């Protein structure tokens, strides 16, 4: 197997670089559409979740996925030592996304499936039940790798996040 080495397209200069604008950086990242997930877990008999859009597959063998959590979040302190589920939301679960983003919508009860090691949201677009595999610090976030123990998927359309807003995605066959 050969390894590629990244090479700079332009040689480094001693000229001052413009200030890094975090808001502009965030807008640029928003040009990439992501799925919307809620990471769920149990702690001391209660079920919790956090809306997250930083989720990706990592490996098929073993089956690993990754979710990125802000170090200041409750989930970042609770997830590393317990089973968790990554619930991919379908297009009609905007209220659920808002609920677990700390902006609960009135009259939106949370329905749970409790038939595996971690609580899952009922009727999600897809769900991945995981046991912790590894945790990596990454700036103001932690990267939580989970070993997938169970998964399921439906034929519904997904909820996505694009340019700072929730969007509906219609799948084309």
C-alpha positions as CSV (number, residue, x, y, z in Angstrom):
1,X,0.0,0.0,0.0
2,X,1.4,3.4,-0.9
3,X,0.9,6.4,1.2
4,X,0.3,9.8,-0.4
5,X,1.9,12.9,1.2
6,X,0.0,16.2,1.1
7,X,2.0,18.9,-0.6
8,X,1.3,22.6,-0.6
9,X,0.2,24.0,-3.9
10,X,1.9,27.3,-3.1
11,X,5.1,27.7,-1.1
12,X,4.6,29.3,2.4
13,X,5.3,33.0,2.6
14,X,6.1,35.3,5.4
15,X,3.3,37.7,4.4
16,X,0.7,38.2,7.1
17,X,-2.4,36.1,6.6
18,X,-5.9,37.6,6.8
19,X,-7.7,37.1,10.1
20,X,-9.6,33.8,10.3
21,X,-13.3,34.7,10.4
22,X,-15.2,32.0,12.4
23,X,-18.6,33.1,11.0
24,X,-17.4,33.0,7.5
25,X,-15.9,29.6,8.1
26,X,-19.2,28.4,9.5
27,X,-21.1,29.7,6.5
28,X,-18.7,27.9,4.2
29,X,-19.2,24.6,6.1
30,X,-23.0,25.2,5.7
31,X,-22.6,24.7,2.0
32,X,-22.3,20.9,2.7
33,X,-25.7,19.3,3.3
34,X,-25.8,16.9,6.3
35,X,-28.3,14.5,7.7
36,X,-29.9,15.3,11.0
37,X,-29.4,12.8,13.8
38,X,-30.3,12.6,17.5
39,X,-27.8,10.7,19.6
40,X,-29.7,8.9,22.4
41,X,-28.6,7.2,25.6
42,X,-29.7,6.2,29.1
43,X,-28.3,7.7,32.3
44,X,-29.5,6.8,35.7
45,X,-32.8,5.4,34.4
46,X,-33.7,8.4,32.3
47,X,-33.5,8.7,28.4
48,X,-31.6,11.6,26.9
49,X,-30.7,12.8,23.4
50,X,-28.8,15.5,21.6
51,X,-29.4,16.7,18.0
52,X,-26.2,16.3,16.0
53,X,-25.4,16.7,12.3
54,X,-21.8,15.6,12.5
55,X,-22.2,11.8,11.9
56,X,-20.4,9.6,9.4
57,X,-19.6,6.0,8.7
58,X,-16.0,5.0,9.5
59,X,-15.5,1.2,8.8
60,X,-17.3,-1.8,7.5
61,X,-15.1,-4.3,9.2
62,X,-15.5,-3.8,12.1
63,X,-18.7,-1.8,11.7
64,X,-17.9,1.6,13.1
65,X,-19.6,5.0,13.0
66,X,-18.5,8.4,14.3
67,X,-20.4,11.3,15.9
68,X,-18.9,14.6,16.9
69,X,-20.1,16.3,20.1
70,X,-19.3,19.7,21.6
71,X,-17.2,19.2,24.8
72,X,-19.6,21.5,26.6
73,X,-22.6,19.2,25.9
74,X,-24.1,16.8,28.4
75,X,-23.9,14.0,25.8
76,X,-20.1,14.5,25.6
77,X,-19.8,13.8,29.3
78,X,-22.2,10.9,29.4
79,X,-21.7,9.0,26.1
80,X,-18.1,7.7,26.4
81,X,-18.9,4.9,28.9
82,X,-22.3,3.6,27.8
83,X,-24.2,2.3,24.8
84,X,-25.8,4.9,22.6
85,X,-28.0,5.1,19.5
86,X,-27.6,7.4,16.5
87,X,-31.1,8.1,15.1
88,X,-31.2,9.5,11.6
89,X,-34.4,11.7,11.4
90,X,-37.0,11.5,8.6
91,X,-38.4,14.6,7.0
92,X,-41.4,14.8,9.4
93,X,-39.3,14.8,12.6
94,X,-38.3,18.5,12.7
95,X,-40.1,18.8,16.1
96,X,-38.0,16.0,17.3
97,X,-34.8,17.6,16.1
98,X,-35.8,20.8,17.9
99,X,-36.7,19.0,21.1
100,X,-33.2,17.5,21.4
101,X,-31.6,20.7,20.3
102,X,-32.9,22.3,23.5
103,X,-35.9,24.0,21.8
104,X,-38.8,21.8,22.8
105,X,-42.0,22.1,20.8
106,X,-45.2,22.0,22.8
107,X,-47.3,18.9,22.4
108,X,-44.5,16.8,20.9
109,X,-44.2,13.6,22.9
110,X,-41.1,11.5,22.5
111,X,-41.7,7.9,21.6
112,X,-38.9,5.5,22.6
113,X,-38.0,2.0,21.5
114,X,-36.3,0.2,24.4
115,X,-35.6,-3.2,22.8
116,X,-31.7,-2.9,22.5
117,X,-28.8,-1.8,24.6
118,X,-29.6,1.9,24.1
119,X,-32.9,3.8,23.8
120,X,-33.9,4.6,20.2
121,X,-36.4,7.1,18.8
122,X,-39.4,5.4,17.4
123,X,-40.0,5.8,13.7
124,X,-36.6,7.2,12.7
125,X,-35.4,7.2,9.2
126,X,-32.5,4.9,10.3
127,X,-31.0,3.9,13.7
128,X,-27.6,2.6,14.7
129,X,-27.2,1.1,18.2
130,X,-23.6,1.3,19.3
131,X,-21.2,0.4,22.1
132,X,-18.3,2.9,22.6
133,X,-15.2,2.0,20.6
134,X,-12.9,5.0,21.0
135,X,-13.0,8.7,22.0
136,X,-10.7,11.3,20.5
137,X,-10.3,15.0,21.6
138,X,-10.7,17.3,18.6
139,X,-10.5,21.0,19.5
140,X,-13.8,22.1,21.1
141,X,-15.4,18.7,20.3
142,X,-14.9,15.0,21.0
143,X,-15.1,12.4,18.4
144,X,-17.0,9.3,19.6
145,X,-16.5,6.1,17.6
146,X,-19.2,3.5,18.1
147,X,-19.2,-0.2,17.3
148,X,-22.5,-0.8,15.6
149,X,-24.3,-3.7,17.3
150,X,-27.7,-3.2,15.6
151,X,-29.0,-1.1,12.8
152,X,-32.3,-0.6,10.9
153,X,-33.5,1.7,8.1
154,X,-36.9,2.7,6.6
155,X,-37.9,3.9,3.2
156,X,-38.9,7.4,4.4
157,X,-37.2,10.6,3.2
158,X,-34.5,12.2,5.3
159,X,-34.4,15.5,7.1
160,X,-31.3,17.5,6.2
161,X,-29.5,20.6,7.4
162,X,-28.2,22.9,4.7
163,X,-27.1,26.6,4.8
164,X,-28.1,26.9,8.5
165,X,-31.7,25.6,8.0
166,X,-33.5,22.3,8.2
167,X,-34.6,21.1,4.7
168,X,-36.6,18.2,3.3
169,X,-34.8,15.8,1.0
170,X,-36.9,13.8,-1.5
171,X,-35.1,10.7,-2.7
172,X,-35.1,10.1,-6.4
173,X,-35.3,6.5,-7.5
